[in-house]
């Protein structure tokens, strides 16, 4: 083996490892609307939204024992809506109707 071939092999191995900038961004939004229709009827609507973006942060350990090119990216989108109607028949009796819809989309991508 020549010195040139050894240096080429070492340079190739060094290109597979090293530091890689990683980050994780998260946005969470929550909104709620309450409405008192009458003395005995109340309605409520809630919306929860979350977005997570983590480029090159599929594995979150500070030191990863894999090559720099093997770190993937993680993304998540969560949406949830909840509606509630409460009817108060008397001081000790209530009736409640709740509806909820949620969507959770999580996916990973190769680097």
N, C-alpha and C positions, 0 to 999 in steps of 0.2 A: 504494500500500500504506500502510496506517495503522500506527502504532506498536503498536497492540493486536494486529494480525495478525502482525506481525514477532515480537513477544514470544511469542505463542502458538506460532508455528513453532519458535522457539528453545527454548522449554520442552519441546515435543514431542521435538525432537532430543536434548535433554539427558536426557529420560526413557529413551531407548533406550541410552544409554551410561552409563558410571560404574563404580564398584567393585561387586563381587559377592562375597560370602563363599563360598569354596570350601574343601573339605577332602577328604582321602582316608583312609579307615579300612581297615585290613587285619588279619585274624585268621588265624593259621596254627597248626594243631594237628597233631602227629605222635605216633603211638604205635606201639610195637613190642613183640612178645611172642616170646621165644625159648624153645624147649622141647627139652631133650635127652632123648629117649624111651629111648634105650639108648646103648651105647658106639658103635654104628655108625649110628644114626638121629638126625637133628636136624630140627626143624621151626621155621618162623618165620612170623609174620604181622605185616604192617605196614599202617598206615592213615594217610593224609595228607589233611588237610582244610584248605582255604583259602577265605576269604571276603573279597571286596574290595567296598567301597561308596565311591563317589566322587560325591556330589551336586554338581552344577554344575561338575564337573571333567572333562568329556569331553575338553576341550582343556586340557592342563596347562601351557602356556606362561604365564609371569608376566604378560605383556601379550598380549591377544588382540584381533585386528583385526575382531571381529564385535560385533554388538549384545549387550547383556546377556541378552536373552531367547533368543538362539540357542545358548547354552551348555547342553549336555545333561548327563545324569548317566550314569555307567558303573557296572556291577555285574558281578561274576564269582563263580561258585561252582565249586570244583574238589574232587572227591572221588576218591581212588585207594586201592585195596586190593590188596595183593600177598601171596601165600602161597608159601612155598618149603619143599620137603622135600629133604633131602640124605641119601643113603645112602653110607657109606664101605665099599667092598668090601675095600679093603686100604690099605696105607700110600701107594700111588701111584695108586690108582684110586677115583674117586668118581662117583656118578650123582646128578643133580639134576633135580627137577621143579619148575617155576615156573608160577604162574598169576597173572594180573593183570587187574583190572577198573578202568577209569577213566571219569570223567564230567567234562566241562568245559563249563560253561554260562556264556557271556558275553553280556551284552545291554546295550543303550543305551536311554535314554529321553529324550524331549524335555523341556525345562525347563517 
